[in-house]
Amino acid sequence: MGVATATRRVELDKNLVKEESMSREPSNSQISEVDLSFGERAFSAGAASFISALIVNPLDVAKTRLQAQAAGVPYDGLCRLGCFETSTMLQVVKYVPSSVCSPVGNQPVCSPDCTRYRGTLDVFYKIIQQEGFSRLWRGTNASLALAVPSMGIYMPLYDIFRNYLEDLMLHYAPSITPYVPLVAGSLARSISCVTCYPIELARTRMQAFKHIQGGAKPPGVWKTLAGVVSPIQGTNIHQAFQSYRILWTGLGAQLARDVPFSAVCWSSLEPLRRRILSRIGDEASVSSVLGANFCAGFVAGSLAAAVTCPLDVARTRRQIEKDPTRALTMTTRQTLIEIWRDGGIKGLFTGAGPRVARAGPSVGILVSFYEAVKYAMQYRYSKQ
């Protein structure tokens, strides 16, 4: 956003005399960014991510359940009398169809319709029926605990990196300027991801596993993380290091998903946003800034989510692994090979529907609200 310069031209006796007034007046579409501090940008991003997390969390739960089911996690719901076997990948039980095993005594075998999710709407229906409506927001506290600091780091850093690199490239390498959003988004997301990863791990586990113990409150973020650490706690230094290292299990898969996601998202979002805003021109207002950013964010988020879905499946599978030894030795490449071997192309895109349906509105809400709050702050400061 630049600053408008008002220019008056006065003509006297056929001689063109130009008088330029350099008074800087704020317009609705062009307001200086320099007044906002990192803290104010972080506040804008945190508020935006708070709203986004509340709205789209059910779709995140649906996506995680479908991916965890494909990895071998059983969702037996209210039917617990079927025949099961131990999974080799996860230390949990795995459903075996009734045609493979016989009932125990006179007890009926649980039907596949009761135990397996068939799609996003089926996940919603069965969670509401078997666990209660509020379980659609399972992990929301972790989402909020993650979203506010994560986006509070990510979005301001993206702004700072983008502005700095654009200025640098304009002076030294103008041809590279269009790629600045890609680099800035990747750098900002990497720093944010490494900083806040343990909360992301807790959120995935809270969403993936059921908790149906007679009215007892499901474990929260800290209890979930304690459960991750406890299997390998020990007194010597090596065991202590391993117990904390496991909190970053799957970080490679997370970075392998989030860095390309940010690169694709920002490299498509910036041109779309600037094109829409250029059409609006000097008539921009808070509502038009909101709409332009939401539309650009929706398209860019949906595209990036579809492209990076296989990496999201790998990340989920690594984060729900319950064997500590296997969790510490798994790699993203090995996990992708396992997924391909078990489910082919369909396995790599498990949960793509709810992921895309979640990412589009989520990015749209996040970017539009963030820019609208920034715009309002900048407008207020420019008036002052």
MARKEKE-423627 format. One record per residue: residue number from 1; residue in three letters; x, y, z of N, C-alpha, C in turn. Coordinates in steps of 0.2 Angstrom, whole numbers, plus 5000, padded with zeros to 4 digits. Atoms other than C-alpha are relative to their C-alpha. Layout:
NUM:ala:X:Y:Z:X:Y:Z:X:Y:Z
...
***
This chain:
1:met:5004:4994:5000:5000:5000:5000:5004:5006:5000
2:gly:4996:4993:5000:5007:5017:4995:4997:5005:5004
3:val:5003:4994:4997:5003:5034:5000:4998:5005:4994
4:ala:5002:4996:5005:4993:5045:4989:5003:5007:5000
5:thr:4998:4993:5000:5000:5062:4984:4996:5004:4995
6:ala:5005:4995:5004:4988:5076:4979:5004:5005:4996
7:thr:4996:4996:5005:4994:5086:4964:4995:5005:4997
8:arg:5004:4995:5003:4986:5103:4959:5004:5003:4994
9:arg:4997:4997:5006:4990:5110:4942:4996:5007:4999
10:val:5003:4993:5001:4987:5129:4939:5003:5003:4994
11:glu:4998:4997:5006:4988:5137:4922:4999:5007:5000
12:leu:5000:4993:5000:4993:5155:4920:5002:5003:4993
13:asp:4998:4997:5006:4993:5165:4903:5003:4995:4995
14:lys:4998:5005:5005:4995:5149:4892:5007:4997:5002
15:asn:4994:5003:4998:5011:5145:4902:4998:4995:5006
16:leu:5001:5006:4995:5010:5128:4911:5004:5001:5006
17:val:4996:5000:4994:5015:5131:4929:4997:4995:5005
18:lys:5002:5006:4996:5015:5115:4940:5001:5002:5007
19:glu:4999:4999:4993:5012:5117:4958:4998:4993:5004
20:glu:5002:5006:4997:5013:5101:4968:5000:5001:5008
21:ser:5001:5000:4992:5007:5100:4986:5002:4993:5002
22:met:4998:5006:4998:5016:5086:4995:4996:4998:5007
23:ser:5004:5002:4994:5003:5085:5009:4998:4992:4999
24:arg:5002:5007:5001:5000:5066:5012:4994:4999:5004
25:glu:5007:5001:4998:4982:5062:5014:4998:4993:4999
26:pro:5002:5008:5001:4976:5044:5018:4994:5000:4996
27:ser:5006:5002:5004:4964:5037:5005:4998:4993:5003
28:asn:5003:5006:4998:4953:5022:5008:5004:4994:4998
29:ser:4997:5006:5002:4963:5011:4998:5008:4999:5001
30:gln:4993:5000:5000:4981:5016:5001:5002:5004:5007
31:ile:4998:4997:4993:4987:5018:5019:5006:4997:5002
32:ser:4994:5002:4998:5004:5016:5026:5000:4995:5005
33:glu:5000:5006:4996:5009:5000:5034:5005:5001:5006
34:val:4994:4999:4995:5024:5007:5044:4998:5001:5007
35:asp:5002:4998:4993:5014:5012:5059:4999:4994:5005
36:leu:5002:5006:4996:5010:4994:5064:5006:4997:5003
37:ser:4994:5004:4997:5022:4985:5076:4999:4993:4999
38:phe:5001:5007:5000:5025:4967:5077:4995:4997:5004
39:gly:5005:5002:4995:5014:4965:5092:4993:5002:4997
40:glu:5006:4998:5003:5000:4974:5083:4998:4995:4994
41:arg:5001:5005:5005:5002:4962:5068:4998:4994:5003
42:ala:5002:5007:4997:5002:4947:5080:4993:5000:5003
43:phe:5007:5000:4998:4986:4953:5088:4995:4999:4995
44:ser:5004:5001:5006:4978:4954:5071:4999:4993:4998
45:ala:4999:5007:5002:4984:4937:5066:4997:4995:5005
46:gly:5003:5004:4995:4979:4929:5083:4993:5000:5000
47:ala:5008:4999:5000:4961:4936:5083:4997:4996:4994
48:ala:5003:5003:5006:4959:4930:5065:5000:4992:5000
49:ser:4999:5008:4999:4966:4912:5069:4995:4998:5005
50:phe:5005:5003:4995:4954:4911:5084:4993:4999:4997
51:ile:5006:5001:5003:4939:4914:5074:5000:4994:4995
52:ser:4999:5005:5005:4945:4903:5060:5000:4993:5003
53:ala:4999:5007:4997:4949:4888:5072:4993:4998:5003
54:leu:5007:5002:4997:4931:4889:5080:4996:4998:4994
55:ile:5005:5001:5005:4922:4889:5063:5002:4993:4996
56:val:4998:5006:5004:4932:4875:5054:5002:4994:5003
57:asn:4997:5006:4996:4937:4863:5068:4996:4993:4998
58:pro:5003:5006:5001:4923:4850:5064:5003:4997:4993
59:leu:4997:5003:5006:4930:4848:5046:5007:4997:5001
60:asp:4993:5002:4998:4948:4846:5054:4999:4993:5003
61:val:5001:5006:4997:4941:4832:5065:4998:4994:4995
62:ala:5002:5005:5005:4933:4823:5050:5006:4998:4996
63:lys:4994:5002:5004:4949:4824:5040:5004:4995:5004
64:thr:4996:5004:4995:4959:4817:5055:4997:4993:5001
65:arg:5003:5006:4999:4947:4803:5058:5000:4995:4994
66:leu:4999:5004:5006:4947:4797:5040:5007:4998:4999
67:gln:4993:5002:5001:4966:4797:5039:5002:4995:5005
68:ala:4998:5004:4995:4968:4789:5056:4997:4993:4999
69:gln:5003:5007:5001:4955:4775:5051:5004:4996:4994
70:ala:4996:5003:5005:4965:4772:5035:5007:4997:5002
71:ala:4993:5002:4997:4981:4770:5046:4999:4994:5004
72:gly:5002:5006:4996:4972:4756:5056:4997:5002:5007
73:val:5003:4999:4994:4964:4765:5070:4993:4998:5000
74:pro:5007:5002:5000:4947:4757:5074:4995:5005:5003
75:tyr:5006:4996:4997:4931:4767:5077:4994:4996:5001
76:asp:5005:5005:4999:4920:4754:5085:4994:5003:5003
77:gly:5006:4996:4997:4908:4767:5093:4997:4996:5005
78:leu:5004:5004:4995:4895:4758:5103:5000:4993:4999
79:cys:5000:5007:5001:4898:4741:5095:5007:4998:5002
80:arg:4994:5002:4997:4912:4733:5105:5001:4993:5000
81:leu:5000:5007:4999:4909:4715:5103:5002:4996:4994
82:gly:4998:5003:5007:4916:4711:5086:5007:4997:5001
83:cys:4993:5004:5000:4932:4701:5082:5005:5005:4997
84:phe:4995:4996:5002:4948:4711:5081:5007:4997:5000
85:glu:4994:5003:4999:4966:4708:5079:5005:5006:5001
86:thr:4995:4995:4999:4982:4718:5083:5003:5003:4994
87:ser:4997:4997:5005:4988:4730:5071:5008:5000:5000
88:thr:4992:5000:5000:5007:4729:5066:5003:5007:5000
89:met:4998:4994:5000:5008:4747:5063:4999:5004:5006
90:leu:5002:4997:4994:4999:4754:5078:4998:4995:5006
91:gln:5001:5004:4995:4998:4747:5095:4992:5001:5003
92:val:5007:5000:4999:4979:4747:5094:4997:4994:4997
93:val:5003:5005:5003:4966:4735:5089:4997:5002:4993
94:lys:5002:4998:5006:4960:4734:5071:4994:4995:4998
95:tyr:5006:5003:5002:4943:4729:5064:5002:4994:4995
96:val:5000:5005:5005:4942:4712:5055:4993:4999:4998
97:pro:5007:5001:5002:4926:4709:5044:4997:4994:5003
98:ser:5003:5005:4997:4914:4697:5051:5000:4993:4996
99:ser:4999:5006:5004:4917:4685:5036:5006:4997:5001
100:val:4994:5003:4999:4934:4682:5042:5000:4996:5007
101:cys:5000:5003:4994:4930:4677:5060:4993:4999:5002
102:ser:5007:5002:4997:4915:4669:5070:4999:5004:5006
103:pro:5002:4997:4994:4905:4677:5084:5003:4996:5006
104:val:4998:5003:4993:4911:4673:5102:4993:4999:5003
105:gly:5006:5002:4996:4897:4663:5110:4994:5002:4996
106:asn:5006:4997:5003:4880:4671:5106:5000:5007:4998
107:gln:4999:4992:5001:4887:4689:5105:5000:5001:4993
108:pro:5000:4998:5007:4884:4697:5088:5007:5004:4998
109:val:4995:4997:5002:4898:4703:5078:4998:5007:4997
110:cys:5002:4993:5002:4899:4722:5075:5000:5001:4992
111:ser:5000:4999:5008:4894:4727:5057:5005:5005:4998
112:pro:4995:4995:5003:4906:4737:5046:4996:5007:5000
113:asp:5004:4994:5000:4892:4750:5045:5001:5004:5006
114:cys:4999:4996:4994:4894:4754:5063:5007:5002:5002
115:thr:4993:4999:4998:4913:4753:5064:5004:5004:4996
116:arg:4996:4997:5004:4919:4762:5049:4997:5006:4997
117:tyr:5002:4993:5003:4918:4780:5042:5000:4999:4992
118:arg:5001:5000:5007:4912:4781:5024:5001:5006:4996
119:gly:4999:4994:5003:4915:4799:5021:4999:5006:5005
120:thr:5000:4994:4995:4914:4817:5029:4994:5000:5003
121:leu:5007:5000:4997:4895:4817:5032:4999:4994:5005
122:asp:5001:5006:4996:4896:4799:5039:5004:5001:5007
123:val:4996:4999:4994:4910:4805:5051:4996:5005:5005
124:phe:5004:4996:4996:4899:4819:5057:4994:4997:5003
125:tyr:5006:5004:4997:4883:4808:5059:5002:4995:5006
126:lys:4999:5005:4995:4892:4794:5069:5004:5004:5006
127:ile:4997:4997:4994:4902:4806:5080:4994:5003:5004
128:ile:5005:4997:4996:4886:4815:5085:4996:4995:5003
129:gln:5005:5005:4998:4876:4799:5087:5004:4996:5006
130:gln:4996:5005:4995:4890:4789:5097:5004:5004:5005
131:glu:4996:4996:4995:4900:4803:5106:4997:5006:5002
132:gly:5003:4994:4998:4889:4818:5106:5002:5006:4995
133:phe:4999:4995:5005:4888:4834:5096:5006:5004:5002
134:ser:4994:4996:4998:4902:4843:5106:5006:4997:4998
135:arg:4994:5003:5002:4914:4830:5100:5003:5003:4993
136:leu:4998:4997:5007:4914:4839:5083:5006:5005:5001
137:trp:4995:4995:4998:4925:4852:5092:5005:4997:5004
138:arg:4995:5004:4996:4936:4839:5100:5007:5003:4997
139:gly:4993:4997:5002:4954:4847:5100:5000:5007:4999
140:thr:5001:4993:5001:4947:4865:5099:5005:5004:5004
141:asn:4996:4997:4996:4956:4870:5114:5008:5000:4998
142:ala:4994:5001:5002:4972:4863:5107:5001:5005:4993
143:ser:5000:4996:5006:4968:4872:5090:5001:5007:5002
144:leu:4999:4993:4998:4966:4888:5099:5007:5002:5003
145:ala:4994:4999:4997:4981:4886:5110:5006:5000:4994
146:leu:4995:5000:5006:4991:4882:5093:4999:5006:4996
147:ala:5002:4995:5005:4982:4895:5082:5003:5007:5002
148:val:4998:4993:4998:4985:4911:5092:5008:5001:5000
149:pro:4993:4999:5000:5004:4909:5095:5003:4998:4993
150:ser:4997:5002:5007:5007:4900:5078:4999:5006:4995
151:met:5001:4995:5005:4998:4913:5067:5003:5007:5003
152:gly:4997:4994:4997:5004:4927:5079:5007:5000:4998
153:ile:4993:5000:5003:5022:4922:5073:5000:5000:4993
154:tyr:5000:5002:5008:5018:4916:5055:4998:5007:4996
155:met:5002:4995:5004:5008:4931:5048:5004:5006:5001
156:pro:4995:4995:5000:5019:4945:5055:5006:4999:4997
157:leu:4994:5002:5003:5034:4936:5050:5000:5000:4992
158:tyr:5001:5000:5008:5027:4934:5032:5000:5007:4998
159:asp:5001:4992:5002:5023:4953:5031:5007:5003:5000
160:ile:4993:4997:4999:5041:4957:5037:5005:4997:4995
161:phe:4996:5003:5005:5050:4945:5026:4998:5002:4993
162:arg:5002:4998:5006:5039:4949:5011:5002:5007:4998
163:asn:4998:4993:5001:5042:4968:5013:5007:5001:4999
164:tyr:4993:5000:5000:5060:4966:5016:5003:4998:4993
165:leu:4998:5003:5006:5063:4954:5001:4998:5004:4994
166:glu:5002:4996:5006:5053:4964:4989:5004:5006:4999
167:asp:4995:4994:5000:5063:4980:4993:5007:4998:4997
168:leu:4993:5002:5002:5079:4970:4991:5000:4998:4993
169:met:5000:5002:5006:5074:4962:4975:4999:5005:4994
170:leu:5001:4994:5004:5068:4978:4967:5006:5003:4998
171:his:4994:4997:5001:5085:4985:4969:5005:4996:4996
172:tyr:4994:5004:5003:5096:4970:4964:4997:4994:4995
173:ala:5002:5005:5004:5085:4957:4955:4992:5000:4999
174:pro:5007:4998:5001:5068:4964:4949:4996:4994:4997
175:ser:5003:5006:5003:5065:4948:4939:4997:4994:5005
176:ile:5002:5005:4995:5064:4937:4955:4994:5003:5004
177:thr:5005:4997:4996:5051:4949:4963:4994:4996:5001
178:pro:5006:5004:4999:5036:4938:4959:5001:4994:5004
179:tyr:4999:5006:4996:5044:4923:4969:5001:5002:5007
180:val:4999:4998:4993:5046:4933:4985:4994:4998:5004
181:pro:5005:5003:4996:5029:4928:4992:5001:4992:5002
182:leu:4998:5007:4999:5034:4910:4990:5005:4999:5005
183:val:4995:5001:4995:5050:4912:4999:4998:5003:5007
184:ala:5002:4997:4993:5043:4923:5013:4995:4996:5003
185:gly:5004:5005:4997:5029:4911:5016:5003:4994:5003
186:ser:4997:5006:4998:5040:4896:5017:5005:5001:5006
187:leu:4996:4998:4994:5052:4905:5029:4996:5001:5006
188:ala:5004:4999:4994:5039:4911:5041:4996:4994:5002
189:arg:5003:5006:4998:5030:4895:5041:5004:4995:5003
190:ser:4995:5004:4997:5045:4885:5045:5002:5002:5007
191:ile:4999:4997:4994:5049:4896:5060:4994:4999:5005
192:ser:5006:5001:4996:5031:4895:5066:4999:4993:5002
193:cys:5001:5008:4999:5030:4876:5064:5004:4997:5005
194:val:4995:5003:4995:5046:4872:5074:4998:5002:5007
195:thr:5001:4997:4993:5041:4884:5088:4994:4996:5004
196:cys:5006:5002:4997:5023:4877:5091:4998:4993:4999
197:tyr:5002:5007:5002:5024:4859:5085:4997:4995:5005
198:pro:5003:5004:4995:5021:4850:5102:4992:5001:5000
199:ile:5008:4999:4999:5003:4858:5103:4997:4997:4993
200:glu:5003:5003:5006:5000:4852:5085:5000:4993:5000
201:leu:5000:5008:4998:5005:4834:5090:4994:4999:5004
202:ala:5005:5001:4996:4993:4835:5104:4993:5001:4997
203:arg:5006:4999:5004:4979:4842:5093:4998:4994:4996
204:thr:5002:5005:5004:4980:4828:5081:4998:4994:5004
205:arg:5002:5006:4996:4980:4814:5094:4993:5001:5004
206:met:5007:4999:4997:4965:4822:5103:4994:4999:4995
207:gln:5006:5001:5005:4955:4822:5087:5000:4993:4997
208:ala:5000:5007:5003:4961:4805:5081:4997:4994:5004
209:phe:5002:5006:4996:4957:4794:5096:4993:5002:5003
210:lys:5006:4999:4996:4940:4792:5104:5001:5000:5007
211:his:5000:5001:4993:4936:4794:5122:4993:4999:5002
212:ile:5007:5001:4999:4920:4786:5127:5000:4996:5007
213:gln:5000:5003:4993:4924:4781:5146:4994:5004:5004
214:gly:5006:4998:4997:4907:4784:5154:5000:5007:5003
215:gly:5000:4993:4998:4906:4803:5156:5006:5003:5003
216:ala:4994:4997:4997:4924:4806:5161:5002:5005:4995
217:lys:4998:4994:5004:4931:4822:5154:5006:4997:4996
218:pro:4994:5002:5004:4943:4818:5139:5006:5004:5002
219:pro:4994:4997:4998:4961:4822:5142:5002:5006:4996
220:gly:4998:4993:5004:4967:4840:5137:5007:5000:4997
221:val:4994:5000:5004:4982:4846:5129:5006:4998:5004
222:trp:4995:5002:4995:4994:4844:5144:5000:4992:5001
223:lys:5000:5007:4999:4988:4827:5148:5001:4995:4994
224:thr:4998:5004:5006:4989:4821:5130:5008:5000:4999
225:leu:4993:5000:5001:5007:4827:5129:5004:4996:5005
226:ala:4997:5004:4994:5011:4819:5146:5000:4992:4998
227:gly:5001:5007:5002:5004:4802:5138:5005:4999:4995
228:val:4995:5001:5006:5016:4804:5123:5007:4999:5003
229:val:4993:5000:4997:5031:4807:5135:5001:4994:5004
230:ser:5000:5005:4995:5027:4794:5148:5003:4993:4999
231:pro:4998:5007:5002:5031:4778:5139:5008:4999:5000
232:ile:4992:5001:5000:5050:4782:5138:5003:5005:5005
233:gln:4997:4996:4995:5053:4792:5153:5005:4996:5004
234:gly:4995:5003:4996:5068:4788:5163:5005:5004:5004
235:thr:4996:4996:4995:5082:4794:5175:5006:5002:4996
236:asn:4994:4998:5003:5097:4794:5163:4999:5006:4995
237:ile:5000:4994:5005:5101:4809:5151:4997:4998:4994
238:his:5002:5002:5007:5098:4799:5135:4992:4999:5000
239:gln:5008:5002:5000:5080:4793:5140:4997:5007:5001
240:ala:5003:4994:4999:5076:4811:5146:5000:5004:4993
241:phe:5000:4997:5007:5082:4818:5129:4995:4997:4995
242:gln:5004:5003:5004:5072:4805:5120:4992:5001:5002
243:ser:5007:4999:4998:5056:4808:5130:4998:5007:4998
244:tyr:5002:4993:5002:5056:4827:5125:5001:5000:4992
245:arg:4999:5000:5008:5062:4823:5107:4994:4997:4997
246:ile:5006:5003:5003:5046:4813:5104:4995:5005:5000
247:leu:5005:4995:5000:5036:4828:5107:5001:5004:4993
248:trp:4999:4998:5007:5043:4833:5089:5000:4995:4995
249:thr:5001:5005:5004:5038:4817:5082:4996:5002:4994
250:gly:5004:4998:5006:5033:4820:5064:5001:5007:4998
251:leu:4999:4993:5002:5040:4837:5063:5003:5001:4993
252:gly:4997:5000:5007:5049:4833:5046:4994:4999:4996
253:ala:5006:5001:5004:5032:4827:5039:4996:5007:5000
254:gln:5004:4994:4999:5024:4843:5046:5003:5006:4996
255:leu:4997:4995:5004:5037:4854:5038:4999:4998:4992
256:ala:5001:5002:5007:5036:4844:5022:4993:5001:4997
257:arg:5007:4998:5002:5017:4848:5022:4999:5007:5000
258:asp:5001:4993:4999:5017:4866:5028:5004:5004:4996
259:val:4996:4996:5004:5031:4873:5019:4998:5001:4992
260:pro:5003:5000:5007:5025:4868:5001:4993:5003:5000
261:phe:5007:4997:5000:5007:4873:5007:5001:5007:5000
262:ser:4999:4993:4999:5013:4890:5012:5003:5003:4993
263:ala:4997:4997:5006:5023:4892:4996:4995:5000:4994
264:val:5006:5000:5006:5008:4887:4984:4995:5005:5002
265:cys:5005:4995:4998:4996:4897:4995:5002:5007:4998
266:trp:4999:4992:5001:5005:4914:4995:5002:5001:4993
267:ser:4998:4998:5007:5012:4913:4977:4994:5000:4996
268:ser:5006:4999:5004:4994:4911:4971:4996:5005:5003
269:leu:5004:4995:4997:4986:4922:4984:5002:5007:4998
270:glu:4998:4993:5002:4996:4938:4981:4998:5003:4994
271:pro:5002:4997:5006:4993:4940:4963:4993:5001:4999
272:leu:5007:5000:5000:4975:4936:4965:4997:5006:5004
273:arg:5002:4995:4996:4973:4948:4979:5002:5007:4997
274:arg:4999:4994:5003:4982:4962:4970:4996:5002:4994
275:arg:5004:4999:5006:4972:4960:4955:4993:5002:5002
276:ile:5006:4998:4998:4956:4961:4964:5000:5007:5003
277:leu:4999:4994:4997:4962:4976:4974:5001:5006:4995
278:ser:4999:4995:5006:4968:4985:4958:4993:5002:4997
279:arg:5007:4999:5003:4950:4983:4951:4996:5005:5004
280:ile:5004:4996:4995:4943:4991:4967:5002:5008:4999
281:gly:4997:4993:5001:4955:5006:4965:4999:5004:5007
282:asp:5000:4996:4995:4953:5021:4976:4993:5000:5004
283:glu:5007:5000:4996:4935:5016:4982:5000:4995:5005
284:ala:5000:5005:4995:4941:5003:4994:4998:5002:5007
285:ser:5002:4999:4993:4934:5001:5011:5001:4994:5004
286:val:4999:5006:4996:4935:4989:5025:4997:4994:4997
287:ser:5003:5005:5002:4922:4978:5018:5002:4997:4993
288:ser:4997:5002:5007:4930:4978:5000:5007:4996:5001
289:val:4993:5003:4998:4947:4974:5008:4999:4993:5003
290:leu:5002:5006:4997:4938:4960:5018:4999:4995:4994
291:gly:5002:5004:5006:4930:4953:5002:5005:4997:4996
292:ala:4995:5001:5005:4945:4954:4991:5005:4994:5003
293:asn:4996:5004:4996:4956:4945:5004:4997:4993:5001
294:phe:5004:5007:4998:4943:4931:5008:5000:4996:4993
295:cys:5000:5004:5007:4941:4927:4989:5007:4997:4998
296:ala:4993:5003:5002:4960:4926:4986:5002:4995:5004
297:gly:4998:5005:4995:4963:4916:5002:4996:4994:4999
298:phe:5004:5006:5001:4948:4904:4998:5003:4996:4994
299:val:4997:5003:5006:4955:4900:4981:5007:4997:5001
300:ala:4993:5002:4999:4973:4899:4986:5001:4994:5005
301:gly:5000:5005:4995:4970:4889:5002:4997:4993:4997
302:ser:5003:5006:5003:4959:4876:4992:5005:4997:4996
303:leu:4995:5003:5005:4972:4874:4979:5006:4997:5004
304:ala:4994:5003:4997:4987:4872:4991:4998:4994:5004
305:ala:5002:5005:4996:4977:4860:5002:4999:4993:4996
306:ala:5001:5006:5004:4973:4848:4987:5007:4998:4998
307:val:4994:5001:5002:4991:4849:4981:5004:4996:5005
308:thr:4995:5003:4995:4999:4844:4998:4996:4995:5004
309:cys:5003:5005:4996:4986:4831:5004:5004:4994:5001
310:pro:4996:5006:4998:4997:4816:5003:5005:5001:5005
311:leu:4995:4998:4995:5010:4825:5014:4996:5001:5007
312:asp:5005:5000:4994:4995:4828:5026:4999:4994:5003
313:val:5001:5007:4998:4991:4810:5027:5006:4997:5003
314:ala:4994:5002:4997:5009:4806:5030:5001:5003:5007
315:arg:4999:4997:4994:5010:4818:5044:4995:4998:5006
316:thr:5005:5003:4995:4994:4812:5053:5002:4993:5002
317:arg:4998:5007:4998:5000:4794:5052:5006:5000:5004
318:arg:4994:4999:4995:5017:4799:5060:4998:5002:5007
319:gln:5002:4997:4993:5008:4809:5074:4996:4995:5004
320:ile:5005:5004:4996:4996:4795:5079:5004:4993:5001
321:glu:4996:5007:4998:5010:4781:5080:5001:5000:5007
322:lys:4999:5001:4993:5010:4774:5097:5006:4996:5003
323:asp:4994:5003:4998:5025:4764:5097:5006:5005:5000
324:pro:4995:4995:5000:5039:4776:5103:5006:4998:4996
325:thr:4994:5001:5004:5053:4767:5095:4999:5001:4992
326:arg:5002:4999:5007:5044:4766:5078:4999:5008:4998
327:ala:5001:4993:5001:5039:4784:5080:5006:5004:4999
328:leu:4993:4997:5001:5057:4790:5082:5004:4998:4994
329:thr:4996:5003:5006:5063:4780:5067:4997:5001:4993
330:met:5003:4999:5007:5050:4783:5054:5002:5007:4997
331:thr:4999:4994:5004:5053:4795:5040:4994:5002:4995
332:thr:5006:4999:5004:5041:4804:5029:5000:4996:4993
333:arg:5000:5004:5006:5047:4795:5013:4998:4993:5002
334:gln:5002:5007:4998:5045:4778:5022:4992:5000:5001
335:thr:5008:5000:4999:5027:4783:5027:4996:5001:4994
336:leu:5004:4999:5006:5022:4789:5010:5000:4993:4996
337:ile:5000:5007:5003:5028:4772:5003:4995:4995:5003
338:glu:5005:5004:4997:5018:4763:5016:4993:5001:4998
339:ile:5006:4998:5002:5003:4773:5012:4998:4998:4993
340:trp:5001:5002:5007:5005:4770:4993:4999:4992:5000
341:arg:5001:5007:5000:5007:4751:4997:4994:4998:5002
342:asp:5006:5002:4996:4992:4750:5008:4994:5002:4996
343:gly:5006:4997:5003:4980:4761:4998:5000:5003:4993
344:gly:4999:4997:5006:4987:4767:4982:4999:5007:5000
345:ile:5002:4993:5001:4982:4784:4975:4995:5002:5005
346:lys:5006:4998:4996:4966:4784:4985:5003:5001:5007
347:gly:4997:4999:4993:4976:4781:5001:5004:5007:5001
348:leu:4996:4994:5000:4987:4796:4997:4996:5006:5001
349:phe:5004:4995:5000:4972:4807:4996:4994:4999:5004
350:thr:5005:5001:4995:4962:4801:5011:4999:5006:5003
351:gly:5002:4994:4996:4952:4815:5019:5001:5006:4996
352:ala:4999:4994:5004:4955:4826:5004:4994:5005:5000
353:gly:5006:4996:5000:4937:4832:5004:5000:5005:5005
354:pro:5001:4995:4995:4936:4839:5021:5006:5004:5001
355:arg:4994:4996:5000:4954:4845:5020:4999:5006:4996
356:val:5001:4994:5005:4950:4856:5005:4994:5004:5002
357:ala:5006:4996:4998:4933:4861:5012:5002:5004:5006
358:arg:4998:4997:4994:4942:4866:5028:5005:5006:4998
359:ala:4995:4995:5001:4957:4875:5021:4998:5006:4996
360:gly:5002:4995:5004:4948:4886:5008:4997:5006:5005
361:pro:5003:4995:4996:4937:4895:5021:5005:5002:5006
362:ser:4995:4999:4994:4951:4894:5035:5005:5006:4997
363:val:4995:4995:5003:4964:4903:5024:4996:5007:4998
364:gly:5004:4994:5001:4950:4915:5018:4998:5004:5006
365:ile:5002:4996:4994:4944:4920:5035:5007:5003:5003
366:leu:4994:4998:4997:4962:4921:5042:5003:5006:4997
367:val:4997:4995:5004:4969:4932:5028:4996:5006:5000
368:ser:5004:4994:5001:4954:4943:5026:4999:5004:5007
369:phe:5001:4997:4993:4951:4946:5045:5007:5004:5002
370:tyr:4993:4997:4999:4970:4949:5047:5001:5007:4997
371:glu:4999:4994:5004:4971:4962:5033:4995:5005:5002
372:ala:5005:4995:4998:4954:4970:5039:5002:5004:5006
373:val:4998:4997:4993:4961:4973:5057:5006:5004:4999
374:lys:4995:4996:5002:4977:4979:5050:4998:5007:4996
375:tyr:5003:4994:5004:4968:4991:5038:4997:5005:5005
376:ala:5004:4995:4996:4957:4998:5052:5005:5003:5005
377:met:4994:4997:4996:4973:5001:5063:5003:5005:4996
378:gln:4996:4995:5004:4982:5009:5049:4996:5006:4999
379:tyr:5005:4994:5001:4967:5020:5045:5000:5005:5006
380:arg:5001:4997:4994:4965:5025:5063:5007:5004:5001
381:tyr:4994:4996:4999:4984:5030:5064:5001:5005:4995
382:ser:4999:4995:5005:4984:5039:5048:4995:5006:5001
383:lys:5004:4994:4998:4969:5050:5054:5003:5004:5006
384:gln:4997:4997:4994:4978:5053:5070:5006:5004:4998
***
